[in-house]
Amino acid sequence: MRLKRYTFIILAIVLIMAMNIVMAVAGEEPAPIEIVEARTRTSKTFSLGGDKYALDVSMGSIHYKDDPDDPVELWKDIDTTITNSTRLEWQWQVVKGNWHLLVNDDTTVALGKDGHWLGFRYLAFGYLDWATKDYAILQNRQNVAPVLDGNKITWPGIFYGATLEYIYTPDGFKENLYITQQTRDWLAANPPSSYGLDNQTSYLVGAMRCDWQSSYVAERSDGTTVNWANAQEFVDNGVFWRHPIKDKIITALPIGYAYHEDVGEEGLEDAIVKMRYRFFTEDGYHYLLFGAKVLDLNAMPPGTIIIDPTVDEQVGASSDDGHEAELFGLMDITANDVYHRANTSSSSRYWAAHRWTSEAFPPQGATIDVAYIELYVSVLYDDINGDWHFEDGASPATLTTTAHDISDRTRTTASAEWAEDSMGTGWSQSPSLVSPLQEVVDSYSPTAIVAIFVPDTSVNKYCKSLSYDSSSSTAAKLHIEYITGAAAAGYSWGQIIG
C-alpha cells in the first residue's frame, strides 16, 4: 500500500513538472504548486517554476497541527465549518482547527486547545447593580431552535428579541449578543430602577455558567493568579489560562466591547463602550456576568447594539494591527477597525500598521518580484491616500499602547503611494510595494514584517479596514513573489506535492 502511495506521488510530480515544462516552452506562466512542507501557521509557499516562489501570509492562523509542538507533523488546512458531531452527547463540532469546538442546541459550548477545555452555557439576561452587587433577572434563556450557517450558529430571540450568535474563527471564538431596537425599547420601559436598582450604577448583563480545567493556572494579564474562591471582577484586565508545563497562555478571555452595529458611519465613531466581567462561585459552579453600563448603552443612537465577549488564542493576538492618532500619538490596538486617515489637520490624521509573522519570508538577498497587501474595507469610509513603508528590522515587535508607537518606528526609506477613491467594501489590493520590501530583504532574512501607513497631509480621505479583533480571517493579508536560488535548495521536488 505504501509503495503504491509513493508511486502515485512520484507520477503526480512528474506530470506536474512535465506540464510546467510544456507551459514554459509555450511562453505561459507555470501553475503555482504549493510546497506543503514550507507551510507555517500563517503562510503558504508556492513554487512558480525554477527558483521563483510566491508567499501568501495571513495575520491569523490558516493552518493547524494536532500536536502544535511536533516539529515533524505537517501543517493542515483549517476548516471552520461547524458540522454534525461524532459524539453522541453533542450536536455539532469543529475539529479541523487550533481549537476543538463542541456545541449543543441549548447554547452549551466546550472549547478546547492544547489540552485545556473551557465550557459555558447561557442562563439569563438581566441587570447587575455593580455598586451593591444586587441582580435582577429579566428573562431566562428561551428555548429557541438554533440556525447553523457555515462557521456560525445563531439563536434568534433568545432574550426579549435579542439574538445570540457564536462564530468559530481560526484563532478564537466570538460570542455576539445582538440587542435589537425592539429589545432596547423594552429595556427603556423597564429600567433598573423598576427592579429596585440604581440606574446610575447598573449594567445590562448576560449570565452564563462556566467551567474549566483546574490544572491550568488562571491569571490576569499582569501575571497575578486568580483566586476563584472569591468573587472576581475584571474591568481593564481579562482572565487567561496558562499551561502548567509549557508555561504559555493557552486560552485568553480579554475584556470585550459593546458597540453600535453601525460603528464607523458618520456620527457613530465613538459608539463603543468597554465591557466588564464578574465571576463568582456558588454550590461548586462558576458563573460569569458580562455586560456594559446601562447609561452608556442608552446613550447610543437608535439601532442594534452588539455585546461581544471573545475567547482568543493568545493574550497579544490583537496587537499585530492598530492605528495612532497623530496629534497626541494615542494608540488603539483593540478596535474592530484600523483607521487609515489622511487629513489637512493633524488632529484628524491617523497612522496605521499591520504586522505578519512567518518562518517562510524571503531570505536576505532574494529579489522581490511582486509585493502587495490586501485590506478588507469595512464600512462607509473607503477612500485611502498615503504612503506605505515597511519597518526597517529583521523581527519588528508587536504594537503597544505607548504613545506614537507607530510613527516612532524606523521606516524604510523607500515607500509606495496608495491613493484611491470609493474602493467599496470588501477586499482591496494595494499598488506594488516591491521597492520598500526589497529594502528590507536586502538587509535581513525577516521573521516578522510590519507595513506602516503614513497619511497624506494635503487631502481629507478616510479608510477603515477590519482588524484582527474583528476576525482573523478578514485581517490584512500580505502577498509576495520572489526569486532566489537559496530557497530552492531548501525544498526537494519530493516535498512539492500540491
SEVEX-285037 format. One line per 2 residues: their letters; for each residue x, y, z of N, C-alpha, C. Coordinates in steps of 0.05 Angstrom, whole numbers. Each point is the difference from the previous one (the first is absolute). Layout:
// residues N
A> X/Y/Z/X/Y/Z/X/Y/Z; ... .
// end
This chain:
// residues 498
MR> 17/-24/0/-17/24/0/17/25/0; 22/0/17/17/23/1/15/4/-26 .
LK> 9/-22/-13/13/1/-26/-18/13/-20; -25/-8/-1/-19/11/-19/-4/30/5 .
RY> 0/8/26/-4/28/6/24/17/-10; 25/-10/5/23/15/-10/2/0/-30 .
TF> -9/-22/-13/0/-1/-29/-19/21/-11; -23/3/13/-20/20/-9/11/28/3 .
II> 14/6/23/11/26/4/21/7/-20; 18/-20/-6/21/4/-20/-12/6/-27 .
LA> -20/-16/-8/-13/4/-26/-13/28/-1; -12/9/22/-13/26/1/21/22/-3 .
IV> 23/-3/14/21/20/-2/11/1/-29; 5/-23/-12/10/-1/-27/-20/14/-19 .
LI> -26/-6/4/-20/13/-17/0/30/3; 1/10/25/0/29/5/25/12/-13 .
MA> 23/-12/4/25/11/-12/-2/1/-30; -11/-22/-12/-3/0/-29/-19/22/-10 .
MN> -22/4/15/-19/21/-8/13/27/2; 16/5/20/14/25/3/20/5/-22 .
IV> 14/-22/-8/19/3/-22/-14/7/-26; -23/-13/-5/-16/6/-24/-9/29/1 .
MA> -10/9/23/-10/27/2/23/20/-4; 24/-6/11/22/18/-3/8/2/-29 .
VA> 1/-23/-15/6/1/-28/-20/16/-16; -25/-2/9/-22/15/-14/-1/29/8 .
GE> 18/8/19/0/28/9/-21/7/21; -12/-21/12/-20/5/21/12/-3/27 .
EP> -12/14/20/10/-3/28/-7/-27/11; 20/-14/13/-6/-26/12/-21/3/22 .
AP> -16/-21/4/-20/0/20/13/0/28; -9/16/19/11/-1/27/-4/-27/12 .
IE> 21/-10/13/-1/-26/14/7/5/29; -18/-7/19/6/6/28/22/-19/10 .
IV> 19/12/15/21/-16/14/-11/-5/28; -11/-23/3/-15/-6/25/18/2/24 .
EA> 25/-10/-2/18/0/23/10/28/7; -6/20/-17/8/27/6/-22/15/14 .
RT> -23/-13/5/-22/13/14/9/10/28; -11/22/9/2/8/28/-29/4/10 .
RT> -3/7/25/-27/5/11/-15/21/-16; 15/20/-11/-14/22/-13/6/3/-30 .
SK> 15/-18/-12/8/4/-28/0/-25/-17; -2/5/-26/3/-20/-21/22/9/-19 .
TF> 17/-19/-9/21/6/-19/-6/-17/-25; 3/12/-24/-5/-13/-25/25/2/-18 .
SL> 5/-22/-14/21/1/-21/-13/10/-26; 13/20/-12/-9/11/-25/18/-8/-23 .
GG> 16/-21/5/18/-10/-21/28/11/4; 20/-16/-5/28/9/4/5/8/28 .
DK> 12/24/4/6/9/27/-18/23/8; -25/0/-11/-19/21/7/-22/-11/18 .
YA> -7/15/20/-19/-9/20/-20/22/6; -23/-9/10/-21/19/10/-6/-7/29 .
LD> -6/20/15/-6/-3/29/-25/16/6; -20/-14/12/-24/14/10/0/-2/30 .
VS> -2/23/13/2/1/29/-25/13/12; -12/-13/19/-23/11/14/8/9/28 .
MG> -15/18/11/6/8/27/-9/-21/21; -22/-14/-7/-9/-21/18/8/-27/-12 .
SI> -8/-21/15/7/-27/-8/-15/-9/-25; 13/-15/-17/-13/-13/-23/6/-30/1 .
HY> 18/-8/17/7/-28/3/0/-9/30; -3/-25/5/1/-11/27/15/-26/0 .
KD> 9/-8/24/11/-27/5/-15/-13/22; -2/-27/-1/-12/-14/22/17/3/25 .
DP> 27/0/-4/18/6/22/17/24/-8; -6/24/10/14/24/-8/30/-1/5 .
DD> 9/-17/19/28/-1/7/16/-22/-15; -14/-14/-19/14/-21/-15/13/13/-24 .
PV> 27/0/-1/14/13/-23/-2/-15/-26; -8/-26/1/-1/-16/-23/-28/1/-14 .
EL> -21/2/17/-27/1/-11/-4/23/-19; -11/-5/-23/-5/21/-20/-25/17/8 .
WK> 1/25/-6/-23/17/5/-23/-7/-19; -25/1/10/-23/-7/-16/-19/23/-2 .
DI> -16/1/-21/-18/22/-5/-23/0/21; -5/23/11/-22/4/19/-26/0/-15 .
DT> -20/-14/12/-27/1/-11/-18/9/23; -11/25/-2/-16/11/22/-29/-8/-1 .
TI> -8/-17/-19/-28/-7/-3/-9/-17/24; -23/8/12/-11/-15/22/-17/-23/-12 .
TN> 7/-24/8/-13/-24/-12/-13/-17/22; -15/-20/-8/-12/-18/19/21/-14/17 .
ST> -5/-3/26/20/-11/18/1/-30/-3; 24/-12/4/3/-29/1/-4/-10/28 .
RL> -4/18/20/-4/-8/27/-30/1/6; -10/-21/12/-29/-3/4/-12/22/17 .
EW> 15/10/20/-11/19/18/2/29/-10; 10/4/-25/2/27/-11/-13/0/-28 .
QW> -10/24/-7/-13/3/-26/20/8/-22; 19/18/6/17/11/-21/29/1/9 .
QV> 18/2/-19/28/1/7/17/14/-22; 24/8/7/21/7/-18/26/-13/11 .
VK> 13/-16/-17/24/-14/9/24/7/-17; -4/13/-23/23/6/-17/9/29/4 .
GN> 11/5/24/9/27/6/17/0/25; 10/24/7/16/3/24/-17/-6/25 .
WH> -26/4/-2/-18/-6/22/-17/-24/-8; -8/-16/20/-22/-19/-4/-25/12/12 .
LL> -21/0/-15/-25/12/9/-22/-20/1; -15/-1/22/-24/-17/2/-23/18/9 .
VN> -24/-3/-13/-22/18/6/-26/-17/2; -17/7/19/-27/-11/1/-21/21/-5 .
DD> -24/-8/-6/-21/19/-8/-10/17/23; 8/-6/25/-7/16/23/21/21/6 .
TT> 18/6/-19/22/19/1/24/-10/16; -1/-25/9/24/-11/14/23/-2/-20 .
VA> 24/9/9/24/-1/-17/23/-12/16; 16/-16/-13/26/-9/10/21/8/-20 .
LG> 19/16/8/20/10/-18/27/-9/10; 15/-16/-16/25/-11/9/24/7/-17 .
KD> 22/4/14/25/5/-14/24/-10/16; 17/-16/-12/25/-9/12/-5/-12/28 .
GH> -22/-16/2/-6/-14/25/-17/16/19; -6/25/-6/-16/16/19/-28/3/-12 .
WL> -21/-5/18/-27/3/-8/-14/22/16; -15/17/-14/-16/21/12/-29/-4/-8 .
GF> -18/-3/19/-28/-5/-7/-18/21/12; -22/6/-14/-20/19/11/-27/-5/-13 .
RY> -21/11/14/-27/-2/-10/-15/25/9; -15/12/-18/-15/24/7/-24/-7/17 .
LA> -6/17/20/-21/-5/18/-22/21/0; 8/26/1/-20/21/3/11/27/-10 .
FG> -17/19/1/4/27/-10/-10/19/22; 16/19/10/-10/16/22/16/25/5 .
YL> -5/12/24/14/24/9/17/-8/24; 24/12/2/17/-3/23/7/28/10 .
DW> -6/6/25/9/25/13/28/-4/10; 20/11/-14/27/-6/6/8/11/27 .
AT> -14/20/10/7/11/26/-9/-18/23; -24/-11/-2/-11/-16/21/2/-30/-5 .
KD> 5/-7/-25/2/-28/-9/-28/-13/0; -22/16/2/-26/-11/-3/-6/-6/-29 .
YA> -15/-20/-5/-4/-10/-27/-30/-5/-5; -10/7/-23/-28/-5/-8/-1/-15/-26 .
IL> -12/-23/0/-3/-16/-25/-23/12/-16; 5/7/-24/-21/11/-18/-14/-23/-14 .
QN> 15/-19/-10/-12/-22/-14/21/-23/-1; -9/-24/5/17/-24/-4/2/-6/-29 .
RQ> 20/-16/-7/5/-8/-28/-25/-13/-11; -8/9/-24/-23/-12/-13/8/-24/-16 .
NV> -17/-20/-1/6/-24/-15/-7/3/-29; 19/13/-15/-4/5/-28/19/-18/-16 .
AP> -8/-7/-24/16/-18/-17/23/16/-12; 24/-10/1/23/14/-12/0/-3/-30 .
VL> 14/19/-13/3/-1/-29/30/-2/-6; 7/-20/-16/28/-6/-6/7/11/-28 .
DG> 23/15/-2/8/11/-26/30/1/-1; 12/-20/-12/30/-1/-3/14/-1/27 .
NK> 15/22/7/14/1/25/-16/15/21; -26/4/-4/-16/16/18/-25/-15/8 .
IT> -7/2/26/-25/-11/9/-15/21/17; -26/3/-6/-15/23/11/-26/-9/13 .
WP> -6/12/23/-25/-4/14/-17/26/-1; -18/3/-19/-15/25/-2/-22/1/22 .
GI> -2/24/12/-21/3/21/5/-14/25; 25/-3/8/7/-15/24/-7/15/26 .
FY> 1/27/-1/-8/17/23/-15/24/-11; -26/2/5/-16/24/-7/8/12/-27 .
GA> 1/-17/-20/7/9/-27/29/2/-6; 18/-4/21/29/1/-5/8/-27/-13 .
TL> 21/1/-16/10/-23/-14/28/-7/9; 5/-26/5/26/-9/8/13/-14/-24 .
EY> 26/7/-4/15/-11/-23/27/-10/9; 7/-24/-8/27/-11/4/14/-1/-28 .
IY> 25/9/-1/15/-1/-25/27/-14/6; 6/-22/-13/26/-13/2/19/13/-19 .
TP> 23/10/10/20/12/-17/26/-16/3; 19/3/-19/25/-16/2/15/5/26 .
DG> -2/23/12/15/7/24/-17/6/24; -25/-6/-1/-16/7/23/-29/-8/-3 .
FK> -16/9/18/-28/-7/1/-16/25/8; -16/11/-18/-14/24/6/-29/-6/9 .
EN> -8/15/20/-28/-1/8/-12/28/-3; -20/2/-16/-13/26/-3/-29/-1/10 .
LY> -7/18/18/-27/2/9/-12/26/-12; -18/-3/-19/-12/22/-15/-24/11/16 .
IT> 3/25/10/-22/13/14/-15/17/-20; -21/-10/-11/-14/14/-22/-15/24/11 .
QQ> -11/16/-18/-15/24/8/-25/-9/15; -12/-22/-8/-23/-11/14/7/-6/29 .
TR> 23/-12/4/9/-6/27/6/26/15; 13/19/-13/7/26/13/-25/15/9 .
DW> -21/-2/-17/-25/14/8/-12/-13/25; 1/-27/2/-10/-14/23/17/8/25 .
LA> 26/1/-3/17/8/22/-5/28/9; -5/18/-19/-5/28/7/-26/3/17 .
AN> -19/-18/-6/-25/0/15/3/-14/27; 21/-15/3/5/-15/25/28/5/10 .
PP> 7/24/9/27/7/8/7/-14/26; 26/1/8/8/-13/25/-16/10/24 .
SS> -7/25/0/-14/11/23/-27/-14/5; -12/-11/-21/-25/-14/4/3/-27/14 .
YG> 26/-8/4/6/-24/14/14/6/26; -1/26/9/13/8/25/30/4/-2 .
LD> 10/2/-25/29/4/-4/5/29/-8; 25/9/3/7/27/-7/7/2/-29 .
NQ> -14/18/-15/5/3/-28/28/9/-6; 12/15/19/27/11/-5/22/-21/2 .
TS> -4/-21/15/22/-19/5/-7/-28/-11; -22/-3/-15/-8/-26/-9/11/-6/-28 .
YL> 4/-26/-5/10/-10/-25/-21/-19/-12; -1/0/-27/-16/-20/-14/19/-24/-4 .
VG> -8/-24/10/19/-22/-1/-13/-25/-11; 17/-17/-11/-7/-27/-7/12/-18/22 .
AM> -14/-21/7/10/-18/21/4/-28/-11; 23/-12/7/6/-27/-10/13/-16/22 .
RC> -4/-26/0/14/-18/17/24/-10/-15; 24/-1/13/24/-8/-15/18/-17/17 .
DW> 18/-14/-13/18/-17/14/25/-4/-17; 22/-9/13/25/-3/-15/17/-20/16 .
QS> 22/-8/-13/18/-19/14/16/13/21; -3/-9/25/13/13/23/31/-3/-1 .
SY> 10/-18/-16/30/-4/-1/14/23/-15; -16/17/-13/12/23/-14/-4/24/18 .
VA> 22/15/4/0/23/18/-14/23/-14; -19/12/14/-14/24/-10/13/25/11 .
ER> 4/20/-17/14/24/8/-10/24/-15; 6/23/10/-5/25/-14/23/6/-19 .
SD> -3/20/-16/21/6/-20/26/9/13; -1/9/26/25/8/13/13/-24/13 .
GT> -11/-24/-3/12/-24/11/-9/-8/27; -16/16/14/-10/-8/26/-20/-22/-2 .
TV> 1/-19/18/-18/-23/0/-28/7/9; -20/-12/-12/-27/4/7/-9/-20/21 .
NW> -12/9/21/-10/-17/21/-30/-3/-3; -9/-24/-11/-28/-3/-7/-17/-5/25 .
AN> 12/-2/24/-16/-3/24/-15/25/6; 10/23/-10/-13/25/4/-11/11/-26 .
AQ> -20/17/2/-10/13/-24/22/16/-13; 1/-1/-27/21/14/-15/-12/19/-20 .
EF> 10/24/-1/-9/20/-19/22/8/-19; -6/3/-25/19/7/-20/-11/24/-16 .
VD> 15/22/1/-8/24/-14/19/7/-22; 26/2/7/21/6/-20/17/-24/-7 .
NG> -2/-21/16/14/-25/-6/-19/-22/-5; 6/-17/-19/-15/-24/-4/10/-22/19 .
VF> -8/-25/-6/10/-23/15/12/-19/-20; 23/-12/7/15/-16/-18/9/-26/14 .
WR> 0/-22/-15/8/-26/11/27/-8/-11; 18/-7/17/28/-7/-7/5/-30/2 .
HP> 13/-11/-21/7/-29/1/19/-5/23; -5/-20/17/16/-4/24/28/-10/-6 .
IK> 5/-12/-23/26/-10/-7/14/17/-21; -14/7/-21/12/15/-21/3/30/7 .
DK> -13/9/21/2/27/11/-6/20/-22; -22/-4/-14/-10/19/-19/-30/2/1 .
II> -10/24/-7/-29/4/0/-13/-17/-21; -21/-15/9/-14/-18/-18/-27/12/-9 .
TA> -13/12/20/-27/12/-6/-1/28/12; -11/19/-15/-2/27/10/-28/10/-3 .
LP> -11/11/22/-26/14/-1/5/29/6; 8/16/-20/6/28/5/-26/16/3 .
IG> 3/24/10/-23/18/4/-12/6/-28; -25/-4/-4/-13/5/-25/-13/28/-1 .
YA> -16/4/-21/-13/26/-4/-29/-3/-7; -16/20/7/-27/2/-10/1/24/-19 .
YH> -12/-4/-24/1/22/-20/-24/-1/-18; -5/23/-12/-22/3/-19/7/-14/-25 .
ED> -18/-15/-12/6/-15/-24/9/17/-24; -6/26/1/8/17/-22/24/18/7 .
VG> 16/-9/20/24/14/6/17/4/-25; 9/24/-4/16/6/-24/-15/19/-18 .
EE> -27/0/2/-15/19/-17/1/27/14; -7/21/-16/2/27/10/-16/4/25 .
GL> 14/11/20/-13/5/26/0/-23/19; 10/-24/-8/-1/-23/18/28/-11/6 .
ED> 20/16/-5/27/-10/3/6/-7/29; -12/14/19/5/-5/28/-21/-16/14 .
AI> -17/-14/-15/-22/-15/12/11/-28/9; 20/1/18/12/-24/10/5/3/30 .
VK> -7/-20/16/6/1/29/13/-26/8; 18/2/20/14/-23/10/-19/-17/18 .
MR> 3/-26/-3/-16/-18/17/13/-5/27; -15/-13/17/10/-7/27/-8/-29/6 .
YR> 17/-15/14/-6/-27/7/-1/-3/30; -18/-18/9/-1/-8/29/-3/-30/2 .
FF> 20/-13/11/-2/-29/5/-6/-5/29; -17/-20/6/-4/-8/28/-6/-30/0 .
TE> 5/-12/23/-4/-29/4/-23/-5/19; -17/-18/-7/-23/-7/17/-7/-29/-4 .
DG> -2/-15/23/-7/-28/-1/18/-17/-18; 26/9/0/20/-15/-16/1/7/-29 .
YH> -17/18/-10/0/8/-28/10/29/-2; 14/5/-23/9/27/-6/-21/14/-18 .
YL> -5/25/6/-18/16/-17/14/25/-9; -8/9/-24/11/25/-11/-22/19/-8 .
LF> 2/25/9/-18/21/-9/17/19/-16; -9/7/-24/15/18/-17/-19/20/-13 .
GA> 9/24/-2/-17/20/-12/11/28/1; -17/20/-6/9/28/-1/-20/17/15 .
KV> 9/24/7/-16/18/16/-26/8/-15; -23/-1/14/-25/6/-13/0/28/-11 .
LD> 10/20/15/-1/28/-9/17/3/-26; 22/-14/-2/17/2/-24/-14/-13/-24 .
LN> -14/-22/5/-15/-12/-22/-23/17/-9; -14/12/19/-23/17/-6/9/25/-16 .
AM> 25/8/4/10/24/-14/6/-4/-29; 1/-26/-8/6/-6/-28/-24/7/-18 .
PP> 5/7/-25/-22/6/-18/-19/-24/-4; -24/4/-11/-18/-22/-5/13/-21/-17 .
GT> -8/-25/3/10/-22/-15/11/-22/17; 10/-21/-12/9/-23/14/27/4/13 .
II> 3/-9/25/25/0/15/11/-28/2; 26/-4/-3/12/-26/2/17/-2/25 .
ID> -5/-19/17/17/-6/23/17/-23/-7; 27/4/1/18/-18/-14/23/-10/18 .
PT> -5/-20/17/23/-14/14/12/-20/-19; 27/-3/0/13/-17/-19/22/-16/14 .
VD> 2/-26/-7/22/-17/9/21/0/-21; 25/8/7/22/2/-19/20/-22/4 .
EQ> 17/-3/-20/21/-20/1/23/9/19; 5/26/1/23/9/16/-6/28/10 .
VG> 15/9/20/-4/26/12/4/22/-19; 22/-1/-15/8/23/-17/-9/-3/-29 .
AS> -20/-17/-5/-7/-5/-28/-9/25/-14; -13/19/14/-11/23/-13/20/22/-4 .
SD> 25/-4/9/20/22/-2/16/0/-25; -9/-15/-20/14/-1/-26/-12/20/-20 .
DG> -20/15/8/-10/22/-17/-12/21/18; -1/24/-11/-12/22/16/6/27/-13 .
HE> -9/21/13/4/27/-11/8/19/21; 11/23/-8/11/20/17/-12/27/-8 .
AE> -11/14/19/-10/28/-4/25/18/0; 5/14/-22/26/13/-3/5/22/20 .
LF> -20/16/7/5/24/17/12/-7/27; -12/-19/14/11/-7/26/12/-28/1 .
GL> -1/-13/-23/13/-27/-2/-15/-22/14; -26/4/6/-15/-20/14/-4/-25/-17 .
MD> 5/-23/11/-1/-25/-14/-25/-16/6; -11/-14/-20/-22/-18/4/6/-26/-14 .
IT> 4/-21/15/7/-26/-12/-22/-21/5; -23/8/10/-22/-19/6/-26/6/-15 .
AN> 0/21/-17/-25/6/-14/-6/-20/-21; -25/-1/-9/-8/-19/-21/9/10/-27 .
DV> 7/26/-2/9/12/-26/27/13/4; 16/0/-21/25/15/-1/-5/25/-17 .
YH> 7/23/11/-5/26/-14/25/7/-17; -5/7/-25/20/11/-17/-11/27/-10 .
RA> 8/22/14/-14/25/-5/19/23/-7; -2/9/-25/14/23/-9/-16/25/6 .
NT> 13/22/8/-15/24/6/19/24/1; -11/23/-6/17/24/1/5/9/28 .
SS> -15/-10/20/4/7/28/12/-24/15; 21/6/15/14/-22/15/-19/-12/21 .
SS> -20/14/9/-18/-11/20/-19/-21/-12; -1/-2/-27/-17/-19/-12/15/-21/-16 .
RY> 26/0/1/16/-20/-15/5/-25/17; -1/-23/-14/6/-25/14/21/-16/-16 .
WA> 21/-8/13/19/-19/-11/-11/-28/6; 10/-20/-15/-9/-28/4/24/-19/-4 .
AH> -3/-23/11/21/-21/-3/-13/-27/0; 12/-18/-16/-9/-28/-2/25/-18/1 .
RW> -1/-21/17/24/-17/4/-6/-29/-6; 18/-13/-14/-2/-28/-6/25/-15/10 .
TS> -4/-25/7/23/-17/9/0/-25/-17; 23/-10/-6/3/-25/-15/29/-8/0 .
EA> 5/-26/-1/28/-10/-3/7/-3/-29; -18/7/-18/4/-5/-29/3/26/-16 .
FP> 6/22/13/4/25/-15/25/-3/-18; 1/15/-22/24/-2/-17/26/5/15 .
PQ> 21/-16/-6/25/4/15/15/25/-10; 18/9/16/16/23/-8/13/-5/-27 .
GA> -1/20/-17/12/-2/-27/-20/-8/-21; -24/-9/7/-19/-7/-20/-9/24/-16 .
TI> -9/-5/-24/-10/22/-17/-31/0/1; -11/21/10/-29/2/2/-12/8/-27 .
DV> -17/-17/-10/-12/4/-27/-28/12/2; -15/-8/20/-27/11/5/-4/2/30 .
AY> -13/22/8/-7/3/29/-23/19/2; -20/-8/15/-23/18/6/-14/-10/25 .
IE> -16/17/12/-16/-8/22/-29/2/-8; -18/-14/14/-28/2/-4/-14/7/26 .
LY> -18/20/-1/-15/9/22/-30/-7/-5; -13/-8/21/-29/-5/-2/-14/26/9 .
VS> -8/16/-19/-13/26/6/-27/-6/12; -5/13/23/-22/-10/16/-26/15/-3 .
VL> 0/26/0/-25/15/1/1/24/-19; -14/21/8/-4/23/-18/26/13/-10 .
YD> 20/2/17/24/14/-8/18/-18/-17; 3/7/-26/15/-18/-18/17/16/-19 .
DI> 10/23/9/19/16/-15/27/0/14; 21/-7/-14/26/-2/13/20/18/-14 .
NG> 18/12/15/21/16/-12/23/3/20; 23/-12/-8/23/1/18/22/-17/-11 .
DW> 23/2/13/24/-16/-9/3/-24/19; 8/-22/-12/4/-25/14/30/-7/1 .
HF> 10/-3/24/27/-9/5/-1/-27/14; 23/-13/3/2/-23/18/19/8/22 .
ED> -3/-12/23/19/6/22/27/-12/-7; 20/15/6/28/-8/-6/10/-17/23 .
GA> -2/-26/-3/9/-18/22/-5/-29/-8; 15/-19/13/-2/-28/-6/-25/-13/13 .
SP> -8/10/23/-22/-11/14/-14/21/17; -14/18/-14/-14/22/14/-19/-10/21 .
AT> -2/14/23/-17/-8/22/-29/6/-6; -18/-13/16/-28/6/-1/-5/29/9 .
LT> -23/10/-7/-7/28/8/-6/1/30; 3/23/11/-5/5/28/-18/25/3 .
TT> -8/5/24/-17/24/5/18/25/7; 26/-3/-2/18/22/4/-6/22/-21 .
AH> -2/25/9/-5/22/-19/20/0/-23; -11/5/-24/16/2/-24/15/-26/-7 .
DI> -11/-23/8/14/-25/-5/4/-5/-29; -19/8/-17/3/-4/-29/19/20/-13 .
SD> -5/26/5/15/21/-13/29/0/9; 6/-11/24/28/0/10/16/-23/-11 .
RT> -12/-18/-14/14/-23/-11/18/8/-23; 23/-13/-3/18/5/-22/-11/-11/-25 .
RT> -5/17/-20/-12/-9/-25/20/-2/-23; -7/-16/-20/17/-1/-24/0/27/-13 .
TA> 22/6/-14/2/25/-15/-20/-1/-23; -1/-23/-13/-18/-3/-23/-29/-3/10 .
SA> -18/9/-16/-29/-2/6/-16/-2/-26; -25/-4/3/-18/-2/-23/-27/14/7 .
EW> -10/16/-18/-25/15/6/-24/-18/-7; -20/2/17/-26/-12/-6/-21/21/3 .
AE> -9/10/-23/-21/21/-1/-23/-11/-17; -23/-4/13/-23/-11/-14/-26/10/12 .
DS> -20/4/-18/-26/10/9/-21/-22/-3; -19/0/19/-23/-17/-2/7/-29/-7 .
MG> 17/-12/17/8/-28/-5/-23/-20/5; -20/9/15/-22/-18/7/8/-19/23 .
TG> -19/-14/10/6/-19/22/11/-26/-11; 15/-15/16/12/-25/-8/30/4/-5 .
WS> 12/-21/-12/29/0/-3/9/21/-21; 20/15/7/13/19/-18/30/-5/0 .
QS> 12/0/-24/29/-5/-3/15/25/-4; 22/2/15/17/24/-2/16/0/-26 .
PS> 11/23/-8/19/1/-22/25/-16/8; 19/-2/-18/24/-16/5/16/12/23 .
LV> 8/-18/18/17/8/23/28/-13/-2; 8/-6/-25/25/-13/-5/24/16/11 .
SP> 0/26/-6/23/16/8/6/1/30; -20/6/17/6/0/28/6/-28/11 .
LQ> -13/-21/-10/5/-27/10/28/-9/-9; 8/7/-24/27/-7/-9/21/12/19 .
EV> -5/24/10/19/12/18/3/-16/26; -22/-12/9/1/-17/24/16/-25/-6 .
VD> -6/-14/-22/12/-25/-6/30/3/-8; 7/23/-10/28/5/-5/17/0/25 .
SY> -12/5/23/15/2/25/-5/-23/19; -23/-14/-3/-7/-20/20/-13/-25/-13 .
SP> -1/-22/16/-17/-22/-5/-23/2/21; -21/14/-6/-20/8/21/-16/-24/9 .
TA> -8/2/26/-19/-19/11/-26/14/7; 0/26/-2/-24/16/3/2/24/-18 .
IV> -22/9/-11/-1/23/-18/-23/18/8; 6/26/3/-20/20/7/-3/20/-22 .
AI> -25/3/-10/-6/21/-20/-10/24/15; 10/24/-7/-7/25/14/-13/19/-19 .
FV> -23/10/7/-15/19/-17/5/28/12; 12/18/-17/5/28/7/-21/17/-15 .
PD> -19/13/14/-21/14/-14/9/25/-15; -13/5/-22/5/24/-15/-10/24/16 .
TS> 13/23/-3/-7/24/16/-14/21/-17; -5/-6/-25/-11/21/-18/-29/-5/-8 .
VN> -11/-23/7/-27/-7/-7/-15/-11/24; -26/-2/-2/-17/-12/21/-12/-26/-11 .
KY> 12/-23/7/-10/-26/-9/2/-19/24; -19/-19/0/-3/-17/23/-6/-29/-9 .
CK> 16/-19/10/-5/-28/-6/2/-16/26; -20/-18/4/1/-18/23/1/-29/-11 .
SL> 17/-16/12/1/-28/-8/-5/-17/25; -10/-24/-3/-5/-18/22/26/-8/13 .
SY> 1/-1/26/24/-7/15/-1/-30/8; 22/-8/12/1/-27/11/-22/-4/21 .
DS> -6/21/16/-20/-2/21/-27/-5/-11; -6/10/-25/-25/-5/-12/-2/-30/-8 .
SS> 20/-9/-15/2/-28/-8/27/-5/-12; 14/-21/9/26/-5/-11/-1/-6/-30 .
ST> -23/-10/-10/-2/-7/-28/-3/25/-18; -7/22/11/-3/25/-17/21/21/8 .
AA> 20/-8/16/22/19/5/17/2/-25; 17/20/0/17/5/-24/17/-23/-8 .
KL> 3/-4/-27/16/-21/-11/24/11/-15; 21/-16/-3/24/8/-14/7/-21/-21 .
HI> 5/9/-24/7/-18/-23/28/9/-10; 17/-20/-3/28/5/-10/7/-21/-21 .
EY> 12/8/-22/12/-18/-19/30/7/-2; 17/-19/1/29/6/2/16/-21/-15 .
IT> 25/7/-7/18/-17/-14/25/-4/16; 8/-25/5/24/-5/15/9/-29/-4 .
GA> 25/-4/-3/11/-27/-2/2/-13/27; 2/17/21/3/-11/27/-24/-16/9 .
AA> -24/11/-6/-24/-14/9/-4/-26/-14; 9/-1/-25/-4/-25/-16/15/-23/13 .
AG> 23/6/12/15/-22/13/-13/-11/24; -19/15/11/-14/-9/25/-22/-20/-5 .
YS> -10/-3/-25/-22/-17/-5/6/-18/-24; -4/-26/3/4/-18/-22/-27/-4/-15 .
WG> 0/-10/-24/-25/-4/-15/-17/-21/15; 13/-17/16/-16/-19/15/-17/13/21 .
QI> 6/25/7/-16/14/20/-22/17/-13; 1/4/-25/-19/16/-14/-22/-18/-11 .
IG> -21/-5/15/-20/-20/-7/-27/12/-6; -2/27/2/-25/14/-7/-24/-7/17 .
// end
